[in-house]
Amino acid sequence: MEVMTRPELDRRLAALASLGDPLRRDLYHCVTSREGGVGRDEAAATVGVSRSLAAYHLDKLVEAGLLDTRFERRTGRRGPGAGRTAKLYLR
């Protein structure tokens, strides 16, 4: 059996508790059910909330250590004028 320090146990319990919110749980399932990452717009549309609300909760899941992020240009265009890179969420 793994022996954890008190701070580590508290961190893990806080991460788990963040999934107690139904919206966060839905967003977590949305992200973890797809390969390659999910953008804010896609996650928001999947669970039926605004982009800003989805972004807030997705970022909270990242803070809790349950999701990671990466930035990627999804259009395939490069160079000046190619647009901003998208923030993707993944397990």
TIMI-2910 file (N, C-alpha, C, CB; in pm, 1 decimal, decimal comma, always signed):
<rs>
+----------+----------+----------+----------+----------+----------+----------+----------+----------+----------+----------+----------+------+
!      n_x !      n_y !      n_z !     ca_x !     ca_y !     ca_z !      c_x !      c_y !      c_z !     cb_x !     cb_y !     cb_z ! resn !
+----------+----------+----------+----------+----------+----------+----------+----------+----------+----------+----------+----------+------+
!    +83,8 !   -116,8 !     +0,0 !     +0,0 !     +0,0 !     +0,0 !    +89,4 !   +124,7 !     +0,0 !    -95,9 !     -1,1 !   +121,7 !  Met !
!    +50,0 !   +223,5 !    -81,0 !   +126,4 !   +348,4 !    -92,2 !   +102,6 !   +435,9 !    +30,4 !    +87,7 !   +425,1 !   -221,1 !  Glu !
!   +210,2 !   +487,1 !    +86,0 !   +199,7 !   +577,3 !   +199,9 !   +212,3 !   +719,7 !   +147,6 !   +308,9 !   +546,4 !   +308,4 !  Val !
!   +110,7 !   +801,5 !   +176,3 !   +109,9 !   +939,3 !   +128,2 !   +128,3 !  +1035,9 !   +244,2 !    -20,7 !   +970,0 !    +53,4 !  Met !
!   +191,9 !  +1145,9 !   +213,0 !   +202,4 !  +1252,3 !   +311,5 !    +67,3 !  +1322,0 !   +322,1 !   +314,7 !  +1353,2 !   +273,7 !  Thr !
!    +47,1 !  +1393,0 !   +428,3 !    -79,4 !  +1465,1 !   +448,1 !   -107,0 !  +1564,3 !   +335,0 !    -77,3 !  +1539,1 !   +582,0 !  Arg !
!     -9,6 !  +1644,9 !   +293,7 !    -35,5 !  +1738,6 !   +183,4 !    -72,7 !  +1667,4 !    +52,2 !    +87,2 !  +1826,2 !   +160,6 !  Pro !
!     -7,3 !  +1554,3 !    +25,5 !    -39,1 !  +1479,9 !    -96,9 !   -180,3 !  +1423,2 !    -90,4 !    +62,4 !  +1366,3 !   -119,2 !  Glu !
!   -218,4 !  +1368,7 !    +22,8 !   -353,3 !  +1316,8 !    +40,3 !   -456,1 !  +1429,1 !    +25,1 !   -367,5 !  +1248,9 !   +177,9 !  Leu !
!   -429,4 !  +1544,4 !    +84,8 !   -520,2 !  +1658,9 !    +72,7 !   -533,6 !  +1703,6 !    -72,7 !   -470,7 !  +1775,6 !   +159,0 !  Asp !
!   -422,4 !  +1705,0 !   -146,3 !   -425,7 !  +1745,3 !   -287,1 !   -510,7 !  +1648,7 !   -369,2 !   -283,2 !  +1752,2 !   -344,6 !  Arg !
!   -491,0 !  +1519,3 !   -346,4 !   -567,3 !  +1418,7 !   -421,8 !   -716,3 !  +1423,6 !   -388,1 !   -512,4 !  +1278,5 !   -393,2 !  Arg !
!   -747,8 !  +1443,9 !   -261,5 !   -888,5 !  +1453,4 !   -221,7 !   -954,5 !  +1577,5 !   -281,2 !   -900,6 !  +1455,9 !    -68,8 !  Leu !
!   -882,6 !  +1688,0 !   -287,0 !   -936,8 !  +1810,6 !   -346,7 !   -962,5 !  +1791,0 !   -495,8 !   -840,3 !  +1928,9 !   -324,6 !  Ala !
!   -871,7 !  +1721,2 !   -563,2 !   -890,7 !  +1693,8 !   -706,2 !  -1014,6 !  +1607,9 !   -726,5 !   -766,3 !  +1623,6 !   -766,2 !  Ala !
!  -1029,1 !  +1507,0 !   -646,5 !  -1145,4 !  +1419,2 !   -656,6 !  -1274,3 !  +1495,1 !   -625,0 !  -1130,0 !  +1299,4 !   -562,1 !  Leu !
!  -1270,3 !  +1580,2 !   -525,4 !  -1388,4 !  +1658,3 !   -487,2 !  -1432,6 !  +1752,4 !   -598,4 !  -1360,1 !  +1738,1 !   -360,6 !  Ala !
!  -1339,0 !  +1796,5 !   -681,5 !  -1376,3 !  +1887,3 !   -790,4 !  -1467,5 !  +1819,7 !   -891,1 !  -1251,9 !  +1939,4 !   -860,7 !  Ser !
!  -1467,6 !  +1687,1 !   -894,7 !  -1557,5 !  +1614,6 !   -985,2 !  -1696,8 !  +1597,7 !   -925,8 !  -1499,3 !  +1477,9 !  -1018,6 !  Leu !
!  -1719,3 !  +1647,2 !   -804,7 !  -1851,3 !  +1642,3 !   -743,5 !  -1950,3 !  +1733,2 !   -812,1 !  -1842,3 !  +1678,5 !   -599,0 !  Gly !
!  -1901,8 !  +1836,1 !   -879,8 !  -1987,6 !  +1927,2 !   -955,2 !  -2029,1 !  +1858,7 !  -1085,4 !  -1914,6 !  +2062,8 !   -984,0 !  Asp !
!  -2159,2 !  +1846,0 !  -1112,4 !  -2204,0 !  +1774,2 !  -1232,5 !  -2149,6 !  +1831,5 !  -1363,9 !  -2354,0 !  +1774,8 !  -1237,6 !  Pro !
!  -2139,1 !  +1963,5 !  -1374,1 !  -2087,5 !  +2023,5 !  -1497,2 !  -1940,2 !  +1988,6 !  -1515,9 !  -2106,2 !  +2176,5 !  -1494,8 !  Leu !
!  -1862,1 !  +1998,0 !  -1411,0 !  -1719,8 !  +1962,2 !  -1422,1 !  -1703,3 !  +1815,6 !  -1457,3 !  -1645,9 !  +1993,0 !  -1291,3 !  Arg !
!  -1788,0 !  +1731,7 !  -1398,5 !  -1781,9 !  +1588,6 !  -1429,4 !  -1814,8 !  +1564,1 !  -1576,6 !  -1878,8 !  +1509,5 !  -1339,0 !  Arg !
!  -1916,6 !  +1634,2 !  -1629,5 !  -1951,7 !  +1620,9 !  -1771,7 !  -1838,1 !  +1668,4 !  -1861,8 !  -2079,3 !  +1700,1 !  -1802,8 !  Asp !
!  -1776,0 !  +1779,1 !  -1825,5 !  -1663,6 !  +1829,6 !  -1904,4 !  -1544,8 !  +1734,4 !  -1897,4 !  -1622,2 !  +1969,0 !  -1855,5 !  Leu !
!  -1519,7 !  +1679,4 !  -1780,9 !  -1410,9 !  +1582,6 !  -1765,5 !  -1435,1 !  +1461,7 !  -1855,8 !  -1397,8 !  +1537,9 !  -1617,6 !  Tyr !
!  -1557,6 !  +1409,3 !  -1855,2 !  -1590,7 !  +1295,4 !  -1941,6 !  -1579,6 !  +1332,7 !  -2089,0 !  -1732,1 !  +1244,5 !  -1911,1 !  His !
!  -1619,4 !  +1454,0 !  -2123,0 !  -1608,5 !  +1501,2 !  -2261,4 !  -1463,1 !  +1496,6 !  -2307,7 !  -1664,4 !  +1644,8 !  -2274,6 !  Cys !
!  -1373,3 !  +1548,3 !  -2225,6 !  -1231,4 !  +1553,9 !  -2262,1 !  -1168,5 !  +1415,2 !  -2264,0 !  -1155,3 !  +1644,0 !  -2165,0 !  Val !
!  -1196,1 !  +1336,1 !  -2162,1 !  -1128,3 !  +1207,1 !  -2151,2 !  -1181,7 !  +1102,5 !  -2248,4 !  -1140,6 !  +1155,4 !  -2010,9 !  Thr !
!  -1297,0 !  +1128,7 !  -2308,3 !  -1352,2 !  +1032,2 !  -2403,2 !  -1299,7 !  +1052,8 !  -2545,0 !  -1503,1 !  +1040,7 !  -2403,4 !  Ser !
!  -1219,7 !  +1157,3 !  -2565,9 !  -1167,1 !  +1187,5 !  -2699,1 !  -1014,8 !  +1185,6 !  -2698,0 !  -1218,3 !  +1324,1 !  -2748,0 !  Arg !
!   -958,4 !  +1143,8 !  -2808,4 !   -812,9 !  +1146,8 !  -2822,5 !   -772,1 !  +1276,2 !  -2890,6 !   -761,9 !  +1024,1 !  -2902,8 !  Glu !
!   -656,6 !  +1324,8 !  -2857,9 !   -602,7 !  +1440,9 !  -2927,0 !   -640,6 !  +1574,8 !  -2869,4 !   -644,6 !  +1437,2 !  -3065,2 !  Gly !
!   -719,6 !  +1578,3 !  -2765,9 !   -755,0 !  +1704,1 !  -2703,0 !   -885,9 !  +1761,6 !  -2751,6 !   -647,5 !  +1802,5 !  -2725,1 !  Gly !
!   -945,8 !  +1843,2 !  -2666,6 !  -1074,5 !  +1906,1 !  -2694,0 !  -1060,4 !  +2055,4 !  -2670,2 !  -1187,8 !  +1845,5 !  -2605,3 !  Val !
!  -1110,2 !  +2134,1 !  -2762,7 !  -1109,7 !  +2278,8 !  -2747,0 !  -1227,8 !  +2325,7 !  -2663,8 !  -1111,4 !  +2346,8 !  -2882,7 !  Gly !
!  -1221,5 !  +2451,0 !  -2622,2 !  -1327,7 !  +2508,6 !  -2539,3 !  -1462,1 !  +2510,9 !  -2610,6 !  -1290,4 !  +2649,2 !  -2497,5 !  Arg !
!  -1461,4 !  +2547,3 !  -2737,7 !  -1587,5 !  +2553,6 !  -2812,5 !  -1653,4 !  +2417,1 !  -2821,8 !  -1563,6 !  +2609,2 !  -2952,7 !  Asp !
!  -1575,2 !  +2316,2 !  -2853,7 !  -1627,2 !  +2180,4 !  -2866,0 !  -1680,9 !  +2129,3 !  -2732,4 !  -1518,3 !  +2086,6 !  -2918,2 !  Glu !
!  -1607,2 !  +2152,8 !  -2625,3 !  -1651,0 !  +2108,2 !  -2493,2 !  -1780,5 !  +2178,4 !  -2453,2 !  -1541,4 !  +2134,5 !  -2388,3 !  Ala !
!  -1786,4 !  +2308,4 !  -2477,3 !  -1907,0 !  +2384,9 !  -2442,5 !  -2028,6 !  +2334,2 !  -2519,7 !  -1885,8 !  +2534,6 !  -2470,8 !  Ala !
!  -2012,2 !  +2310,3 !  -2648,5 !  -2123,0 !  +2261,3 !  -2729,6 !  -2167,2 !  +2122,3 !  -2686,1 !  -2084,0 !  +2259,6 !  -2876,4 !  Ala !
!  -2071,6 !  +2038,7 !  -2649,1 !  -2103,6 !  +1901,7 !  -2608,3 !  -2189,1 !  +1898,6 !  -2481,8 !  -1975,2 !  +1822,3 !  -2585,7 !  Thr !
!  -2156,3 !  +1982,6 !  -2384,0 !  -2230,3 !  +1979,9 !  -2257,6 !  -2341,2 !  +2084,3 !  -2250,7 !  -2135,3 !  +2000,8 !  -2142,7 !  Val !
!  -2351,0 !  +2171,3 !  -2352,1 !  -2460,9 !  +2267,0 !  -2359,9 !  -2449,4 !  +2388,6 !  -2270,0 !  -2585,2 !  +2198,6 !  -2328,9 !  Gly !
!  -2327,3 !  +2443,5 !  -2260,6 !  -2306,8 !  +2566,4 !  -2183,0 !  -2230,1 !  +2666,9 !  -2269,0 !  -2229,6 !  +2537,0 !  -2049,6 !  Val !
!  -2215,7 !  +2788,6 !  -2217,3 !  -2140,3 !  +2889,8 !  -2291,1 !  -1991,9 !  +2855,3 !  -2292,1 !  -2162,2 !  +3029,2 !  -2229,7 !  Ser !
!  -1921,9 !  +2911,5 !  -2389,7 !  -1777,3 !  +2889,5 !  -2401,3 !  -1704,3 !  +2937,9 !  -2276,8 !  -1722,0 !  +2960,5 !  -2525,3 !  Arg !
!  -1743,4 !  +3055,0 !  -2225,3 !  -1673,2 !  +3110,5 !  -2109,1 !  -1695,7 !  +3025,5 !  -1984,0 !  -1719,1 !  +3254,4 !  -2083,2 !  Ser !
!  -1815,8 !  +2971,1 !  -1966,5 !  -1841,8 !  +2885,3 !  -1851,2 !  -1762,8 !  +2754,4 !  -1863,2 !  -1993,2 !  +2856,1 !  -1838,6 !  Leu !
!  -1758,8 !  +2698,5 !  -1983,0 !  -1680,5 !  +2576,2 !  -2004,6 !  -1532,9 !  +2603,3 !  -1977,5 !  -1700,0 !  +2522,9 !  -2149,1 !  Ala !
!  -1481,1 !  +2715,6 !  -2026,9 !  -1340,2 !  +2749,8 !  -2006,7 !  -1308,2 !  +2761,9 !  -1858,2 !  -1305,6 !  +2881,0 !  -2079,1 !  Ala !
!  -1395,4 !  +2826,2 !  -1783,3 !  -1373,7 !  +2842,2 !  -1638,8 !  -1360,3 !  +2706,1 !  -1571,3 !  -1489,6 !  +2922,2 !  -1574,7 !  Tyr !
!  -1454,1 !  +2616,5 !  -1597,2 !  -1452,5 !  +2486,2 !  -1531,7 !  -1339,4 !  +2396,4 !  -1583,3 !  -1586,2 !  +2417,1 !  -1551,7 !  His !
!  -1308,3 !  +2404,9 !  -1710,8 !  -1196,0 !  +2327,8 !  -1764,2 !  -1065,4 !  +2371,9 !  -1698,7 !  -1187,1 !  +2343,7 !  -1917,6 !  Leu !
!  -1048,1 !  +2502,1 !  -1683,1 !   -926,8 !  +2552,6 !  -1618,8 !   -919,3 !  +2510,2 !  -1472,2 !   -920,8 !  +2704,9 !  -1629,4 !  Asp !
!  -1032,6 !  +2499,8 !  -1404,9 !  -1034,7 !  +2450,7 !  -1266,7 !   -992,0 !  +2304,2 !  -1261,8 !  -1175,5 !  +2467,7 !  -1204,8 !  Lys !
!  -1031,9 !  +2225,2 !  -1361,3 !   -990,1 !  +2085,2 !  -1367,0 !   -840,0 !  +2074,1 !  -1392,6 !  -1068,1 !  +2010,5 !  -1476,1 !  Leu !
!   -785,2 !  +2167,9 !  -1469,3 !   -639,5 !  +2171,7 !  -1490,5 !   -569,9 !  +2205,9 !  -1359,1 !   -601,6 !  +2275,5 !  -1601,2 !  Val !
!   -620,6 !  +2306,3 !  -1287,2 !   -562,5 !  +2345,3 !  -1158,4 !   -563,9 !  +2229,0 !  -1059,2 !   -638,5 !  +2464,9 !  -1099,9 !  Glu !
!   -667,6 !  +2146,5 !  -1066,2 !   -680,0 !  +2032,1 !   -975,0 !   -588,9 !  +1916,9 !  -1016,2 !   -824,9 !  +1984,0 !   -970,0 !  Ala !
!   -526,2 !  +1928,0 !  -1132,9 !   -436,0 !  +1822,9 !  -1178,7 !   -505,8 !  +1708,7 !  -1251,1 !   -361,0 !  +1768,3 !  -1062,6 !  Gly !
!   -632,6 !  +1727,5 !  -1286,4 !   -707,4 !  +1621,1 !  -1353,3 !   -696,6 !  +1627,2 !  -1505,4 !   -852,3 !  +1627,8 !  -1313,2 !  Leu !
!   -667,7 !  +1744,4 !  -1559,4 !   -650,1 !  +1761,2 !  -1703,7 !   -520,8 !  +1836,2 !  -1730,4 !   -770,5 !  +1836,1 !  -1766,2 !  Leu !
!   -469,9 !  +1822,4 !  -1851,8 !   -354,3 !  +1897,7 !  -1899,0 !   -397,9 !  +1983,1 !  -2017,2 !   -236,7 !  +1802,7 !  -1938,7 !  Asp !
!   -312,0 !  +2076,1 !  -2055,5 !   -340,8 !  +2159,7 !  -2172,8 !   -222,0 !  +2158,2 !  -2267,5 !   -374,2 !  +2305,0 !  -2130,6 !  Thr !
!   -252,0 !  +2192,1 !  -2390,6 !   -147,7 !  +2219,2 !  -2488,9 !   -208,1 !  +2317,1 !  -2589,0 !    -96,0 !  +2086,1 !  -2559,7 !  Arg !
!   -121,6 !  +2384,5 !  -2659,9 !   -166,7 !  +2480,6 !  -2759,4 !   -131,4 !  +2427,5 !  -2897,4 !   -103,4 !  +2620,5 !  -2735,6 !  Phe !
!   -225,5 !  +2441,9 !  -2990,2 !   -207,2 !  +2384,1 !  -3122,5 !   -285,0 !  +2467,2 !  -3224,4 !   -253,1 !  +2235,4 !  -3125,2 !  Glu !
!   -226,9 !  +2481,5 !  -3340,0 !   -296,4 !  +2547,2 !  -3449,7 !   -378,8 !  +2440,3 !  -3520,9 !   -195,5 !  +2618,5 !  -3548,5 !  Arg !
!   -509,1 !  +2452,8 !  -3516,4 !   -595,7 !  +2347,9 !  -3569,5 !   -632,3 !  +2369,1 !  -3715,8 !   -721,2 !  +2339,5 !  -3487,4 !  Arg !
!   -603,5 !  +2485,4 !  -3770,8 !   -641,1 !  +2513,8 !  -3909,8 !   -543,0 !  +2456,4 !  -4010,5 !   -652,3 !  +2662,4 !  -3930,6 !  Thr !
!   -421,4 !  +2424,9 !  -3965,6 !   -320,3 !  +2375,5 !  -4057,9 !   -242,0 !  +2487,4 !  -4125,0 !   -384,6 !  +2289,6 !  -4162,5 !  Gly !
!   -288,5 !  +2612,5 !  -4107,5 !   -217,4 !  +2727,2 !  -4164,3 !    -98,9 !  +2762,6 !  -4075,9 !   -311,8 !  +2849,2 !  -4179,8 !  Arg !
!     +2,1 !  +2826,2 !  -4137,1 !   +122,3 !  +2865,4 !  -4063,2 !   +159,5 !  +3008,2 !  -4097,1 !   +239,6 !  +2770,7 !  -4094,3 !  Arg !
!   +246,4 !  +3062,7 !  -4014,7 !   +301,1 !  +3194,7 !  -4040,9 !   +209,4 !  +3307,5 !  -3999,6 !   +332,8 !  +3207,9 !  -4184,6 !  Gly !
!   +248,3 !  +3430,6 !  -4035,5 !   +168,2 !  +3547,6 !  -4000,2 !    +27,7 !  +3536,9 !  -4060,8 !   +237,7 !  +3677,0 !  -4048,1 !  Pro !
!    -70,3 !  +3574,9 !  -3983,0 !   -207,4 !  +3570,7 !  -4030,7 !   -274,3 !  +3435,2 !  -4018,2 !   -211,1 !  +3613,0 !  -4171,4 !  Gly !
!   -203,7 !  +3338,9 !  -3958,2 !   -259,6 !  +3204,9 !  -3945,7 !   -357,6 !  +3194,4 !  -3829,9 !   -148,7 !  +3103,8 !  -3928,1 !  Ala !
!   -363,4 !  +3297,9 !  -3745,6 !   -455,6 !  +3295,2 !  -3633,3 !   -390,4 !  +3246,9 !  -3505,7 !   -572,9 !  +3208,5 !  -3665,5 !  Gly !
!   -465,3 !  +3261,6 !  -3401,1 !   -417,7 !  +3224,9 !  -3268,0 !   -422,9 !  +3072,7 !  -3250,3 !   -502,1 !  +3295,4 !  -3158,7 !  Arg !
!   -328,5 !  +3020,8 !  -3173,0 !   -330,6 !  +2877,2 !  -3144,1 !   -443,9 !  +2847,7 !  -3046,8 !   -194,1 !  +2829,5 !  -3086,0 !  Thr !
!   -505,3 !  +2731,5 !  -3060,2 !   -616,6 !  +2691,0 !  -2975,1 !   -563,6 !  +2623,4 !  -2849,3 !   -712,3 !  +2596,6 !  -3051,1 !  Ala !
!   -628,6 !  +2651,0 !  -2737,0 !   -595,4 !  +2583,1 !  -2612,0 !   -677,8 !  +2453,9 !  -2609,2 !   -625,1 !  +2675,0 !  -2485,0 !  Lys !
!   -607,2 !  +2341,6 !  -2603,1 !   -673,0 !  +2211,9 !  -2600,7 !   -656,9 !  +2148,8 !  -2463,7 !   -616,4 !  +2119,6 !  -2709,8 !  Leu !
!   -757,7 !  +2077,7 !  -2422,4 !   -757,0 !  +2007,9 !  -2293,8 !   -749,5 !  +1859,1 !  -2320,2 !   -882,9 !  +2042,9 !  -2208,9 !  Tyr !
!   -667,5 !  +1788,8 !  -2242,7 !   -652,8 !  +1644,9 !  -2259,0 !   -618,6 !  +1581,5 !  -2124,2 !   -543,9 !  +1612,1 !  -2364,3 !  Leu !
!   -634,9 !  +1450,0 !  -2118,3 !   -604,0 !  +1378,0 !  -1994,5 !   -454,6 !  +1370,5 !  -1977,2 !   -665,3 !  +1236,5 !  -1994,9 !  Arg !
+----------+----------+----------+----------+----------+----------+----------+----------+----------+----------+----------+----------+------+
</rs>
